[in-house]
């Protein structure tokens, strides 16, 4: 069992086999979280497609049929075929999104730029026919550092565009919903009401996020479900009443005829048609919040059929109404029968508000993945479910998204520029996913490279066509996602670069075991009474903070514990698997290493309980002895550089003065079975360990336990390091700005070490170090 894994419970909740009832429940919840965006796209797709004004409507309806054909095949090829049937299968321990693909590639191939984060082994051996091609692709990525940097930049670009989409989608969804009031209000009234109502709804939406995906899904799912049933019923009515032959437009022939006739105007309209697949990437990014099966069930059984009927119904209505005096006459609301227009308007407003939920939760997921790969400053991650690992809430990101969303809403005030910006963000993320997915097919799935190239060229060609139509609208709003992506990418690149330099500094300045052992049992310093807990992120070796501390203050505690806290991807760690204890150096040094593991739903105990469990685990380790007793080597030349950690199933309990003792299973009555140390100071704690019945310990173990109890009575101190990064003298201007200013600013304003922040301790001491990198 690995101390860094979840042990026997290492299988994450996302991997567990759920009953069908649970899958159906998740599918229902996903309607309100994943599909709100794509479900509300009919509100503005046709309006955006004809917004350019360069397309004239002929009596033969070639333009209307062409747009419908493009919408149908875009929905079928990208969300259904690409994401539902292919991309969703490429999950990373239940997580989805751009960085999930990057993480998969880095684990299978040594292409990770972060030291120590290299790849693992292929899960399945490649077939003989593809082994040669596979090995050549792997070798190219492992050999050329330029390709590794390009791979990381590609993943960062997709991630930044997802965050940009998280800013734009709520604005588009809400302002599209509120703009429906334009049909019933005068223009002046509408201008005064639109912006305040939109901003108020956005603030309320982001405020709801702290309740978690589970509760938000139950709140929003009925709205989206009702909306999908509503638009599909209206679509069927319009098809039957206005144009029963509109189904002919589903033929790809009408796409060709449309582009041939409209040429430049038709190519420009692709930027609006693209919006029919908005939210498709959210299906993959939100994978950690639900499961593959639940997302597939919801999309194929309800979302996809309802959307096709809705678009066909709109096209059927527009094909019989050619007098477009105003672009709003191509919108969704005019195709709704007048008798039910007000109820549908209310449902549409609610559904459009829900539409932003998908990309918000997707942004939370992808930020979490960036943090785990050290590509984003540390933020607080709140897990809102004990059964689904990916259901999280990030307060800082939530409020940043809200501020940026309000800013673009107030800045643009209309849907035309917002949809242009949203379209470029959507298609850029899809292009990045296609490129990374082609590598996953050949490197992780061990398929022939022909399949990988086929996937890349087929979907890449479609998306490049849409990308070109979106990029041409750079000055009409498309500059927003590019600007946001540049800012977020700069933050990620600087943080990643600073993390690499900090790691290199720690490795180069790590104290060698041989130097440490040559100091002798006293370590060449004064050993004062008490237990010193030295927090470190490394699980082997002596951190640089130790030598830095003793160099400046040559005194340390009589018992030293190098404490490492690890968070694992399971909800709970069983108490008997929480503490892993090992020894550094010979027994007389009294130095231990303890690894404490917490699940993401575990709540750390308070300082007193934590200290009791920690000391009890060390005492149990001492009583049981090393499984590989270094002092017991026959040749007397034990290799102390080899550290071995042992899982402590149950720590040895101890009692302090004033505590009641339950002696039903303990023996503490005589000096032969009790370790007792009288207090030197009148107010010091009196500590004694409670041994199991019939326990036999030798003199050496008794002496070590006695010294541990003596140190516990004297108190515990928690020592942690804080590194201040500084570029070396002679470094270039770019490096000095990146390290001295940007990275240090991000470090000071980000969360401290998650592990250190959750450690309860009675007293603490922070040791500052300047890292010259």
N, C-alpha and C positions, 0 to 999 in steps of 0.2 A: 504494500500500500504506500502510495506516494504522499508525502506531507503536503505537497502543493495541490493535490487533487482532492476530490471530495470523498476519498476513501471508498468504502462500500456503498456510499450514497452518491457516488460521483455522477451517476446518470442524472442529467438535468431534467426538470419537469417537462420541458418542451419535448424530450425524447420518450417520455413514458407513453405507453399505449393507453389512450383514453377510450372510455365507452362511447357508443354512438350518441347517447343522450348528451354527454359533455361536449362532443364535437358539434352537435346541432345547436347547443346553447352558445358556444363560441361563435358559430356561424351567424347566429342571430345578433350577438353583440357586435360582430364585425361590420354589420350594416351601418351602425351609427358611428363607427370609428374609421373604417377603411374606405367605405364606398360613398360617403357623403359628397366627396368632391366630384367623382366621375358621374354620380347620379344627377347632379345639378347642372352638368355641362349643357344639356338641352336648352337651358335658359339663354345662352349667349352664343352657341356655336354657329347657327345659321346667320345670326346678326353679324358676327365677326367675319364670317366668310364673305359676305357681300358688303362689308364696311368700306372697302376701297372705292366703290362706286364706278369701277372700270368695267363691270360685267353688265351687259344689257340682257334683259329677259325676253326671250323669243316665245312665240306662240307654241312652239314644239316642246318647250320645257326642257331643252337639252341642258341648260345651266342648272336648273333645280335637280334634275335627275343625276347630273354629273356630280354635284356636291353630295347628294345622298349616297351615291355609289362609293365615293371616296370615304365618306364617314363610315359606311358599313364595312368596307374592307380594312380600313384603318383600325376600327374596333376589333375586327376579327383577327387580324394578323398580330397586332401589338399586345393588347391586354390579354386576349384569349390564348392565342398560340404561343407567343413569346413568353409572357409572364406566368400565366396559369399553368401551362403544360411543361414549360422548360425551366425558366429562371427560378421559380419557387422551389425546385428540387435542390438548388445549390445553396442550402442553408449552412450556416456556421454555428453548430450547437444550438439550433433553433432560431438564430438571429438572421436577419436579412439586411439588405442594403448594400451600398457600394463598398463599404469597408468590410463587410462580410465576405465579399468576393476577394478582396485584396488579402484578407487574413487567410482564406483558404489557400490561395496561391502561395503565400509566404510560408505556410506550414508544410506544403508539399514540396516546395522548391526553396533552396537557400537564397531567397531574393529579398528578405527583409533587411532594411537598412539599420534597424535598431540592433546593436550588439546583443548577442544571446537570444535573439528572437528569430533564429533561423527556422527553416522548415523542418518538418518531420518526415515520416516515411509515407509512401503511398499506401493507401488502405487496401488497394487491390493491385496485384501484379499486372502489368500491361501485357496485352496479347502480343505474340511474337511478331505479327504483321505490323504493329505500330510501335514496337519497342525502339527501333532505330530512330524514327522521327521524333518520338517522345524524348529520347535521351538527347537529341540535338537541340530541341527547344529548351529543355531544362538546362543543358550545358551553356547555352547562349545567355540565359537569364542569370545563371550563377557566376559566369565568367565576367560579363561586362557590367561594370558599375553604372554606366550611363543608362542601360536598359532598366536597371533597378530604380534609378532616380526618376526615369520617365514613368515607370509603373506607379511609383508613389505619387508623383504629380498628377497622374491620371485619376487615381483614387481620390486625391484631395480635391481635384476639380469637380468630380461628381458629387462629393460630399458638400462642398461649398454651394453648388447649385441647388442641392436639396434644401440647404438652409435658406438660400434665397427664395426658393419656392415656398418655404414655410412662412416667409414674410409676405409674399405676393398673393398666395391663394386665399388666405382669410379676407384680404382686402377685396379681391375680385368677387368672391362668393357673396360677401355681405352687401357690397355696393350694387351688385346685380340684383339682389333680392329687393333692396330698398328702392331701386330705380323703377320697380314695377308700380310704385305709387304714382308714377308720372301719368298713367292713364286716367287717374281720377282727380288729380290736383292741377291747379293752374301753374304755369311755368315759374312764376315768381315764388309761389308757395313751395314748389318743389325744390327750388334752389336753396331756400332757407332751411328746409327740413332734412334734405338728403344727408348732408355732412354730419350734423350733430347726432342723428339717429344711427348712422353707420358707426361712428366712433363709440357711441354708448354700447351698441351691440358687441363690438369688438372687445371692449374692456370687460364686459360681462362674460364673453366666451373664454378669454384667457384666465379670468378669475375662477372659472369652473374647473380648470385643469388639475388643481391640487386634489380634487376628489378621486383622481385616478381613472385609468382606462375602464375598469370594471363598472364603476358607477356611471361614468359618462356614457359608456356603451349602452347601458340599460335606459338612460334618459333619452339618448338620441336615436336608438334603433327603431322604436315605433314610428318616429317621424319619417325616417328614411324609407322604412317599409311602406308606410302609407303613401309617401310621395311616389315611389316606384309603381305601386298599384294604380295610383291616380294617373300618371303620365302614360302608362301602358293602356289604360282604359280609354283615355282621350285619344291616343294614337289609333286604336282600333276603330273608334267612332269616326275620326277624320278619314281614315282609309275607306271605310264603307260608304260614308256619306259624300265624300268629295272625289276620290279617285281610287277605285278598287284596283286599277292596273298599275299602281305605283310600285308594286313588287318587281316590275321589270327593271327598275333602276338598280336593283342589286347586282345586275350583270356587270362585270368589269369593262364591258364594251363602252358603257357610258362614261367611265373615267377617261378612257382614251379619247372619246369624242369631245368631252368637255375641255380637256387640255389642248386638243388640236384646234378647237374653235376659239377659245379665249386666249391662248398663248400666254403672254406676259401677265395679263389680268388674272388668269386662272392660276398661274404659278404664285402670284402674290396672295391669292386667297387661301393657299395652303397653310399660311400662318394662322388663319382663323379656324380652318378645318382641324388642324392639329389639336385644338382645345378639347375635342371629343374624347381624347385619351388622357386628359389631365387627371391625375390621381392614380394612374396605372403603376407608377413607381412606388406609390404608397402601399400598394398591395405587398410588395416585396420588402419595403422598409419596415412595415408594421408586422412582419412575420413573427417577430419575437413576442408580440402582444397576443397572438392567437396561435394558429397552427396551419400547416399546409392544407390539411383536409377541410378545415372550417372555411378558409378563404376560398378554396376551389368550389365548395358546395354553394356558398352564398353567391359567387359570381355567375357560375354556370346555370344555376337553377332559377335565379330571380333577376340579378342585376343586368346581365347581358340581354336576355329576351326583352325586358322592360325597356331598355335603352333603344334597341332596334325598332320596336313598335313606336316609341315616342318620336324618333327621327323620321320614320316612314310617315307617321301621321302629320308632322309638320310639313314635310315635303308635299304630301297630298293636298293639304290646305293651300300652301303657297302656289302650287301648280294651277289652281283655279282662281287665284287672286293676284293679278299682275300689276295692279296700279299701286306702285310703291312710291307714294309721295314722300314718305319719311322712312328712314332706315329702321325705326322702331316697328314698322309694319311687318318686318321680317322676323321679329322677335317671337318668343314663345307664347306670350299672353294672347296675341291676336288669334292664335289657332285654337284657343280654348273657347268652347261655347259660352255665349254671353250669360246664360242663366246660372252657370256655376263658376263664373270668373272670379268672384270675390272669395268664395271658399278656397279655390285653387290658389289664389294669390296669397292667402294666409299660410297655406301649407308650403307653398314655394318659398316664402320668406323664412319659415322655420327650417326647411330642408337646406336652403342655401347657407344659412348660418352654420348648420351641421357640417356642410361641405368642407369647411376649413379644418375639421378635427383630424382628418386622415393625415394631412401633411404635418400637423403639429406633433402628433404622436410619432410619426416617422422621423421627424427631426430629433426628438428625444432619443430614439433608438440609435440613430447614427452618431449623435454626439457621444453617447455612452461608449460606442465601439471605438471612436477616436480617442477617448480618454484611456481606454484599456490598452491601446497601442501607442500611448504617449504622443499623440498628435494633436492634443487639445489640452488647454489648462484644466487643472482639476476643478470639478464642480460637484455640488451636492447631488447625489442620485438617490431618490426616494423610491423604494420598491413598494408598489401599491397592491401587490397580490402575493399570496403565499403559495399559489399553485402554478402560476404562469410567470416564469422568470423575467420575461421581457417587458412586463407591464410596469413602467417606471414614470416618474415625474421629476423634472429638473427645474427647480425654482428660478435660478439665474437665467437660463435659456428662455424660459417661459416669458419673463418680464422683458428681456431684450427683444424677443420676437414681437411682443405687444407694442413696444415703443417704435420699432422700425415699421411695423404694419400701420400704425397710426400716422407715421410720418409720410409714407408713400400715399396713403389714402388722402390726406390733407393736401399733399403736393400735386397729385394728378386730378382728383375729383371726378374722373370719368372712367368708363370701362375700356375705352379704346386703347389708351396708353398702357393701362394695367395688363390687359390681355396680351398686348405685344410683348411686354416684359415677361409675363408668365410663360408664354409660348417658348421663348428662347431658353428659359431655365428648364422647362420640362424636357425639351428635345435634347439638350446638352446632357442631362442626366441619363437619358435613354441611350445616347451614343456611348457614353462611358460604360454603362452596364453591358452593352453589346460587346465592346472590346474586351472587357475583363471576363465576360462569360465565355467568349471564344477560347481564352486561355484555360479557364476552368474545365472546359470540355476535354481538352487534350491532356492537361496536366493532372487534374484531380479525378476525372471520370475515366481516364485512360482510353478514350475513344481515338479512332484514327483521325489524323489531322485533316482529312477531307471533310469530316463532319464539322470540325471547328471552323474551317474556312468557309464552308457552306453557310453556317450560321452567321458568320461575320459579314459576308458579302450580301446575303439576302436581306437581313434586317438592317445592315449598315447602309445599303443603297436607299432603302425607304426613308430612313431617318436623316441621311445626308440631304435628301431632297427637301424634307420639311425644315431642316436646319438652315439651309440656304434661304428659304422663304422667310424665316424668322429673323435671320441676321441682317437682312436688308432693311429691316425696320429699326435699326440701331438708334437713330435720332428720334424715333417716335415712341420711346419708352423702353426699347430693348437694352439700353445702356444700364438700366438699374440692376438687373441680375449680374451683369459683368462687373459693375462697381462693387456690389456686395461680395461677390465671389473673390475679387481681388483682395478686399480687406480681410475676409475670413481666411483666405489661403495664406496671406502674409502671417497672420497670427499662428496658423497651424505649422507652417514651415519653420518659423522662428522657434516655436516651442519644441518641435521635433529636433531641430538642430541643437538647441540648448540642452535637451535631454541626452542626446548622443554625447555631447562634450562632457556633461556631468558624469555620465556612465564611464567614459574613458578616464576621467580624473579619478573616480573611485577605484577603478581597477588598477591604475598605475600607482596609486598611493595606498593601496591596501597593505596592511602590515603582514609580513610573512610569518608563518607559523614557527619557522626556525628561529627568527629573531625573538619572537615572543617566548619560546621555550628557554632561550639562553638567558633570559632575565632572572630565572629562578622562581621559586614559589612566592617570593615577596614582590616579584615583578620589578625589583629595583626601586621600589617606592614604599611609602608608608601605607600600610593596610589598616584602615580605620574600621571601627565597628559598624555593622549594618550591611544591608543588601543594596547593591547598585544595579539598577535595571537600565541597560544601555540599549536604546531602541536602534534598530538597524533594518534596512530593507533587504540585505543580503543574507542568505541562509548558510553561507560557508565563509571561512576566513575572518579576519579581524578588520573592522572598518577603520578608516582613517581618523575618525573622530576620537578613537581610543588613544592613539599616539599623540594626537593634537592636544588632548586633555591632559595626559600625564606629563607632556613636555612643559606645559605652562603651569600646571598645578600637580606636583609629584606626590599625590596621595589618592588612594582609592579604597573602596570598601573591602572588607574581609571576604565577602562573597560577591562575585560578579556574575551577572546573568545577561547574556546577549539575547535580547528579546525581539522576535520577529512576528508580526501579525499578518496573517494571510487571509484574504477573502476568497472564497471558492464559489463556484456557480451552482450551488444547491441552496435550497431555502434554509435548511437547518443542519447543523453538525451535532451528532450525538455527543453527550458529555464525555463518554469513554473514548472518543476519537478526537477530542479538541486539543489536547496538549501532547506535543512531541518534545522529548527531552534528550539532550546529548551532553557529552562532556568535552571540554576543550583542555588539552594538556593532561598531565598526571593528576591524581586525586588530590594531592596536597596543595595544588594551585587553587582549588575551590572556585573554578570557573565553569559555567554551564551555558549551554545554548538551548533556548526554549522557543519552539514555534507554536503559536496559538492560532487556531483556525476558526473562522466564523463564517456561517452561511449568510446570504444576503438578507435574510429575514431574522437572523439572530440579534438579540438586543444584549450588548455587553453589560455585565454586572457592575454594581457600584464598586468603589475603590476597595472597600473592606473585603467583600466577597471575592473580587478578582485576586487580591493579594493572597487570600487564604487558599484559593484553588491553585494558584501558581506555586506557592511554597509547598503545598501538599503534594503537587505533582513532582517537584524536585525531590522531596523527601521519599516519595514512593520509588522514584528512579534510584536513589541512593540505597534504599532498603533491598530492592530487587537486584541491584548491581547491573553492570553492563552485560549485554548479551555477548559482547566480544570484550572481555576484560583485558584492557591494555596492560595493566600491571601484572597480569597473570601470564605473560608471554614467557615461554621456556627459556628463550635466549636473552631475555631482559632487554631487548631492543624493539620495543613496541613502536609502531608508526603512528605518532600522535597527530600527524597531519591529516589522517583519515578520520573524519568526523562521522559518527553514526547516530541517527536519531531513533529513539524508541517511543512507540505510542504508549501512553500511560492510560490504561483503562479506567483506573480510579485512583485519584491521588490520596496519599496518606493524610487523614484528617488530624487536626491539632486543635487544642483548646487554649483560649486566652483567659486571663484573669477576669472573673465575673461571669464566665460562660457555664452553662449547665452541661453535664456530660452524660450521654446516654451509654451506659456500659453494657447493654445487651449483647453487643458483638465485639467488645473491646476489652483489652486487659491493661489496666493502668495502675494496679494496686501496689506493686512492689518495685523497688529500684531495678530489678532484673528485667522488668517489662516496660519501664517508663523512662523517657528522656526528659529530664527536668533541669532547668537552669534558673537559679535565683537571680532576681534583678539586682543590678548594682546600684542604680538610682532608685529612689523611693517611688517615683511615679512611672517607672518603666513597665512595659507589659511583661507578664509572665506567660511563657509559652511552653506547652508540652504536647508531644505527638502521641496520638492514640493508635496503638498497634493492634492488629487483628489477634484473636485468641490463638494461642499456641505459636505465635511468631517467634523465631529464634534469630538473633542477630549477633554478629561477631563484634569484637572490640573496635576494629577499624571503622565499621559502618556506624557503630554507636558514637564514636568520636566525631564522625562527619555529620551525623544528625544533630549532635549536641552543638556543634559550631553553627549549623544552619539555624537552630532555634535561638542561639545567642544572637546571631545577626538579625533574625526577625524581631527579637525584642528591642534591638537598638533602632529599628525602623528601616523603611525602604525609601530610596530616592530614584526618581525616574530621570534619566539623562538622555537628551535627544539633541541632534545636531541640526543646525540651520546653515546651509551653504549659500554664500553670496557669490554669484558668478561675476567674473571680470575677465575681459579679454587681455591676453598677454601684451606687454609693450611691444610695439612694432607690428601689431596686427593691422589689417587693412581697415579703411573707414567703414565699409559695409559690415564687417564683423564686429567692430566696436559698437556701432549703432544697434546691431541685432542683439548682442549679448549685454552690453552695459545699460542699455536703455529699454528696448522693447521686451527682451526676455525677463529682465529684472522687474519691470513694471508688471508684467503678467504674473510673475511668481509672487510678488507682494500682494497682488489683488486677487489671486486665486485661492482656493481652499488649501489649507495645509494638508500634510500627509493624512489620507483617510484613516490609515491604521493608527497613527499617533493621536489623531483627534478623538478616536473612540476608546482610547486606553484610559481607564480610571486610575488615578494615582494620588497619593497623599501629598507628595511634594515633588517638584520638578526642577530641573536645571537645564537651561538651553545653552549649548556650546556653539558659538558662531565660528565659521570657517570661511575664508576667502579662497575660492577656487580659481586659479589662474588657468584659463583654457585658451 
